[in-house]
Amino acid sequence: MVTLHSITAIKFLIKASRPRFWSYLAGPYIVGFSAGMATKFDLATVLFIIPGLFFLFPANTILYGVNDIADSDTDAFNPKKQDREVLLQHQQQRLVIAAVIVSLLLFIFLTLSFASPISWAILLGWLGLSLLYSLPPFRLKAHPFVDSVSNILYILPGVFGYFITAGHLPPFGILLAASVWAMAMHLFSAVPDIQVDEQAALQTTAVVLGFQKSLYLCSALWLLSTILTSQYLGWQPLSLLGLVYPLMALAAARSTQATIKMYWLFPYLNAVIGFILFLVVFLPKNYV
């Protein structure tokens, strides 16, 4: 029987999983799967649907649930936790921990559903980075430059999706381009938190580099990613669309207010460009 209490708990867990960021894991999986699949009908199979559902909600519950539990030192200073995100109270931690445990059980089921050691390695790599990013003693988020490199966890669902359909890993150049892009995304997302992280004595790449240097590095990394991607896509409109990111980082460097505004628009920009990328890999294929 569904009670008011259970509905409230579900609503809380959805908010705690940061739904505006759901596309960061589910999007790469969909694009990767579509790029490797042989026929459009693959999108209607359990092979696509089950991992897709996992990367939509349970995966985000693991990633952000663990992050919220581990980040009580910095979240207390962070104003965005007061309105747009969840500032975990002590009594809510048990609910989040239970949701994380259930999601980890689903992760084990998903992993064991595939027989390939490579698929296991990709999934375990994603889980390892998701946990080590926040949890001590490693807490990768507290190590300059390592924090941004660890953000490659966001491309691993796409690598997994491509592998289970194509039977091999994506080209190295695409992996490098995606990794560089993800590193820039992390740094860009960390810039609005510079003051908060300084208050909590947390050394991130953004704290070490400072406001403008961080955004200039974001712009350079996104430009490099666009150049690498163009080697495979050619200089077509999509490649030029990739230039939106380095230009956005340069525009954000004008002021803190501009950065914060673009930070909140960033997920929507990613969703639109990600959908366009999906169409690019989906539409031109000759399906049987």
C-alpha positions, -999 to 999 in steps of 0.1 A, spaced: 0 0 0 14 34 -10 12 58 19 17 96 21 49 90 39 63 67 12 53 92 -15 71 120 4 102 97 7 102 90 -30 99 127 -38 128 134 -15 150 107 -31 142 119 -66 153 155 -56 184 141 -38 194 123 -70 195 157 -88 172 151 -117 185 181 -137 218 161 -139 202 127 -149 211 133 -185 248 134 -176 249 96 -171 218 85 -191 227 107 -221 261 93 -228 247 57 -224 220 64 -250 244 80 -274 270 53 -270 245 25 -274 230 42 -305 265 46 -320 273 9 -317 240 -7 -324 233 -25 -357 195 -18 -361 170 8 -347 151 -21 -331 179 -25 -306 164 5 -288 133 -16 -280 153 -45 -264 160 -53 -227 197 -48 -236 190 -11 -240 162 -5 -215 175 -21 -183 209 -4 -183 192 28 -195 169 28 -165 198 21 -142 218 51 -155 187 73 -153 179 70 -115 198 43 -95 232 54 -108 225 90 -99 213 79 -64 247 62 -59 267 91 -72 249 120 -56 237 101 -25 272 92 -15 284 127 -24 258 143 -1 266 120 28 303 126 25 301 164 18 285 176 51 316 197 57 312 218 25 275 216 20 268 235 52 284 266 36 268 261 1 238 283 -5 226 262 -35 220 234 -10 194 255 7 171 260 -23 178 241 -55 194 210 -40 191 189 -9 210 197 23 208 164 41 196 165 77 207 138 101 174 120 101 174 119 63 208 102 60 194 67 68 169 70 40 196 80 15 219 53 27 191 27 22 185 40 -13 222 38 -21 223 2 -9 193 -8 -30 209 9 -60 242 -9 -54 223 -42 -54 208 -32 -87 243 -24 -99 255 -59 -90 225 -74 -109 233 -53 -139 270 -62 -139 264 -99 -135 239 -98 -164 268 -94 -188 295 -121 -193 322 -100 -207 351 -90 -184 355 -58 -204 319 -48 -195 326 -56 -159 357 -35 -160 338 -5 -174 310 -7 -149 334 -13 -120 355 16 -132 324 38 -131 314 26 -96 349 30 -83 353 66 -95 317 74 -83 326 63 -48 362 74 -45 353 109 -57 335 116 -24 345 90 1 376 92 24 404 84 26 408 89 -12 382 116 -16 394 125 -51 374 157 -51 399 171 -26 429 166 -48 436 193 -74 435 182 -110 428 146 -99 392 158 -91 387 169 -127 404 138 -142 381 116 -121 351 131 -139 357 107 -168 332 86 -148 305 105 -168 317 91 -201 319 54 -189 281 48 -194 286 58 -230 316 35 -233 296 7 -218 266 13 -241 289 13 -272 307 -18 -261 276 -40 -255 263 -32 -290 294 -29 -311 314 -56 -293 345 -34 -290 356 -1 -274 351 32 -292 381 47 -311 408 61 -288 404 96 -303 367 97 -293 376 84 -258 402 111 -254 379 138 -267 351 127 -243 375 125 -214 389 160 -220 353 173 -223 343 157 -190 373 172 -173 363 206 -184 327 200 -173 339 192 -138 361 223 -136 333 245 -149 309 231 -123 335 237 -95 341 274 -103 308 286 -85 319 267 -54 353 283 -51 344 304 -21 325 276 -4 354 251 -9 379 277 5 357 281 36 358 243 41 396 242 34 389 220 4 416 221 -23 400 217 -57 414 225 -92 392 256 -93 404 268 -58 441 263 -68 437 281 -102 413 307 -92 382 321 -110 395 333 -144 423 308 -149 399 280 -143 375 292 -169 403 298 -194 414 262 -189 378 251 -194 377 269 -226 410 254 -238 399 219 -229 365 222 -246 382 236 -277 407 206 -277 377 182 -274 360 199 -303 391 196 -325 396 159 -316 360 152 -323 361 169 -357 387 143 -368 358 118 -368 328 139 -376 345 164 -399 339 201 -397 302 199 -400 275 220 -381 278 196 -351 315 203 -348 308 240 -349 281 235 -323 308 221 -300 324 256 -301 295 268 -279 313 254 -248 346 271 -251 328 304 -260 305 299 -230 335 295 -206 351 327 -219 318 345 -215 314 332 -180 349 346 -171 334 381 -172 319 379 -137 308 355 -110 272 363 -117 276 353 -153 292 320 -142 264 311 -118 238 319 -144 255 297 -170 261 270 -144 223 266 -140 217 267 -177 244 241 -184 223 210 -179 197 222 -204 224 231 -229 239 196 -225 205 180 -230 199 198 -262 233 192 -277 232 156 -265 199 150 -283 214 165 -315 244 142 -311 220 112 -307 203 122 -339 237 125 -357 247 89 -347 211 75 -351 197 89 -383 224 82 -410 227 45 -404 213 19 -428 190 -2 -407 179 -37 -415 
